[in-house]
Amino acid sequence: MTGETGGLFEERVLGVCAVVARRGDYLPYDAAMEVVLTARQPPIRTPTVTRILRELRILLGETIQFRSALGSVLDYMHGVDGVFVFDGVTVTIDVTKNTAKDATKADVLVCEEDLGDLPALARRIAREFERRLGRAQVSPSPVQRNRNPALHAGRR
């Protein structure tokens, strides 16, 4: 979209957070994360988030939660635009239009061109979950996108 600012781009991709920070607000990372995780989120998800969640459900075999952090202290002070939650583990993302950006405070950097292949983006997020959970890695192959029982061995 021509003339779209980075902030409007992020909002179009992720939606908004109900908790908006004022200039000068600061919370430590854990407290800022807790505010986002417990804040009431808008009832309608963006098409992008809906599709990523669908892909993650296929890959991980479980329901994943998503929380937008846009406009919150977690966004402004800690560089996190969104949070995926699975099995009590969080994976954070930073969405950017800046193609030159190569560093982020979030777990996964999402550039505009990454949105052209949402299944691949979902695989990156799923691999981060698997790494954090200490499980076998999610297959990068889109052919093996059915629930893999080996990924869930030992759960319950």
N, C-alpha and C positions, 0 to 999 in steps of 0.2 A: 504494500500500500504506500503510495507516494505521500510524503509529508507526515507520516505517522511517527510520533515521538517514541522513544524507548518505553516510557511509562504507559502510553496508550497501547503499545504493542504487547507489553507484559499483561496488561489488564484484559486485552482481547484473548490472549492465550490462556491465562490462569484464572481470570475473574478477580474479584476484590475480596479483601479481608474486612470483616465487620469492625475490627479494632484498628483505628487510625491513630498514628503517633503525631504528636505536635512537635514542632521544631524544638530541639533541646531535650526532648524526652530521652531517657536512657534506662535500660535495664540490662543486667548481666545476661549472657547468652541463655542460660537455663531458664531464667525467669521469663525472658522474651519468648522462648519456645513454648513454655507453659501457657502463656497468654494466647498464643496462636492456636495451640492444640485444644484449648477449652473454649475459645471464642465461638460464638454462633456464626456459622458460615451461611452465605446466600444459598437458598434452596435449589437454585438452578446452576448446574455446572456448565462450563463452556464446552463446545463440541470437542476441542482438543483434549481437555482433561478427561472427558467421558471416554474418548477413544483410548487414551493411554491406560486408564483404569481397566477397561475391557481387555486390553492386551496383557496387562499385568495379571489379571485374573486367570487368563489362559496359561500364562507362564508359571505362575506360582500356585495355582489351584486354590487360591483363597481370595477373599474380599479384601481389597486394599482401601484405605481411607486417604483422602487428599484434603489438605488445608492450604488455602492461599494465605500468604503472609504479606501481600502487597500493601504498602502504606503503613505497616506496623513497625515497631522498633526492631523486630527480627530482620525486616527488610532494610531499613535505613542504616542501622548500626552494625548489623552482622552479615549483610549481603545475601540473605536467604529470601527468595521469592515465593517458594512453595515447599510443602512438606508432605511426603508420602509416609504412611504409617502401616506397618505389617508386623504381626506377632510382637508388638511392643517395641519394635525397632523403627527408627526414623531414617529416611533418606531425604536430604534436602537438595533443592535445585535452584539454580540462578539462571534466569532466562534473559537473553541479551540479543539486541540487534547488531551489536558491535562485533563484526567478524574478526577483528584483530585481538579481541580479548582472549587470553589463553590461561588466565589464572582466576580462581574464584575461592571464596570462603566456603561455598556450598559443596556438597558431595559430588554433584553432577552439574556441569556447565552445559546449558542448552542454547545453542545458537539458532538463529532464524532458519538456516538451511536444515537443521536437525528435524524441524517440524514437517519436512517433506517426506520423512520416513518414520512414522510414529511407531511401527513395530520394532524397528532398530533402536529407537530411543527407549522404548519399554524394556527391551533386552538389556540395555545399559543400566537402567534403574534396577531391574531384577537381579542382575549380576552384583550390584552394590548391596542389595538386600542379602543375597546368598553369601557374599563375603562377610558381611557383618554377623550373619547368623551362623557362620562356620559350616555351611552346607556345600554340597557339590554345586558346581557352577551351572547356571542355566545355559542350555545349548544356544549358540548364536544362530543356529540353523532354523529358518522359519518353517522347515518341513516338520521338525519335531516340536510342534507347539502344543501338543496335547499334554495333559497333566502327567508329569513324570513321577511315579511313586517313589523312585529312589531319592528324589529331592525331599520327600516328606518322611523318610524312614526315621524311626525313633521319636516321632512327635506323639503327643498325647499325654 
